[in-house]
């Protein structure tokens, strides 16, 4: 960022454009909310320059050196009010502060003509860089989260057609995106799968004496943690948490896709880990999770492992579970079921 430039388009020009918009009957697209982290400065011009720079990926910036952007962030007067509040709170110079920017574009059928009409600002929850407590507007924070939640669904659907991935991975992730879309925000954030790391230990014979400790004596489906490991992984929650830490939310697609890829691979590997462990116990017919498998209780054969196996089978047949998609396509590595 060129910290020396603080010039900006005049407020009079923005007022002229606003009047032209009114006279032309133009309407705006509902505001898209971004969380930004500008550096605070006692000098309002420098602070406004920092805010404008944070929004450089959403509005015209490089073509005019930021002149339009630095004027736009001043136009509503919100930024000046927030700056005064921060000065009164004695926030240190150069400290990063969290803000919500609601951006309103011109409504137009041609995306290239949806230029920015105005930006409104509000405070949001404090970042890890800030030491002074400044509370957020609950409405702004909730709307920001909801907007991000919608974009995560879009990215999940996009990942379901990632050209570099094999067809079955794409099908499973596309299924996850469908489940999440049907549940909607914020319910889809609660979608989870078992953590492969803890399951790999839990199903081994040598951990028989530790299973009650590992589950905390709770019934399946298991939750909570054992040591530093959690029983459940919530991939969509992880995606949202990571995206909230990024300055530019548009950078989040790669992270979203990688998290879904990681989870997809971990669930597949976890199921194979379970079956390999079951083979050590003897015949696995009664707990074959594939459609058409032989039904029956495994309580006598698998003892305290049986509740987990029964729950895993239930998860694999629950249409609202991330693990259900593994009952379709090719679920396991070749040869695992040979002889069954």
GICOR-V260547 format. One record per backbone hydrogen bond with DSSP energy under -1.0 kcal/mol. CO is the residue of the C=O (numbers start at 1). NH is the residue of the N-H. If there is no record, write none. Layout:
BEGIN
CO;NH + CO;NH
END
This chain:
BEGIN
1;3 + 2;5 + 10;14 + 11;15 + 12;16 + 13;17 + 14;18 + 15;19 + 16;20 + 17;21 + 18;22 + 19;23 + 20;24 + 21;26 + 22;25 + 27;107 + 32;103 + 34;101 + 36;99 + 38;97 + 40;94 + 43;47 + 44;48 + 45;49 + 46;50 + 47;51 + 48;52 + 49;53 + 50;54 + 53;56 + 55;58 + 55;59 + 61;66 + 66;70 + 67;9 + 67;71 + 68;72 + 69;73 + 71;75 + 74;77 + 77;81 + 78;82 + 79;83 + 80;84 + 81;85 + 82;86 + 83;87 + 84;88 + 85;89 + 86;91 + 87;90 + 92;95 + 95;40 + 99;36 + 100;122 + 101;34 + 102;120 + 103;32 + 104;117 + 104;118 + 105;29 + 110;113 + 111;114 + 113;115 + 115;106 + 118;104 + 120;102 + 122;100 + 123;137 + 127;130 + 137;141 + 138;142 + 139;143 + 140;144 + 141;145 + 142;146 + 143;147 + 144;148 + 145;149 + 146;150 + 147;151 + 148;152 + 149;153 + 150;154 + 151;155 + 152;156 + 153;157 + 154;158 + 155;159 + 156;160 + 158;161 + 159;162 + 162;165 + 166;170 + 167;171 + 168;172 + 169;173 + 170;174 + 171;175 + 172;176 + 173;177 + 174;178 + 175;179 + 176;180 + 177;181 + 178;182 + 179;183 + 180;184 + 184;188 + 186;189 + 187;190 + 188;191 + 193;233 + 195;199 + 196;200 + 198;202 + 199;203 + 201;204 + 204;207 + 205;208 + 207;210 + 210;214 + 211;215 + 212;217 + 215;218 + 224;231 + 226;229 + 229;226 + 231;195 + 233;193 + 234;238 + 235;239 + 236;240 + 237;241 + 238;242 + 239;243 + 240;244 + 243;246 + 248;251 + 249;252 + 252;256 + 253;257 + 254;258 + 255;259 + 256;260 + 257;261 + 258;262 + 259;263 + 260;264 + 261;265 + 262;266 + 263;267 + 264;268 + 265;269 + 266;270 + 267;271 + 268;272 + 269;273 + 270;274 + 271;275 + 272;276 + 273;277 + 274;278 + 275;279 + 284;287 + 285;288 + 290;293 + 298;302 + 299;303 + 302;305 + 303;306 + 305;309 + 306;310 + 307;311 + 308;312 + 309;313 + 310;314 + 311;315 + 312;316 + 314;317 + 315;318 + 318;321 + 323;326 + 324;327 + 325;328 + 333;336 + 337;340
END
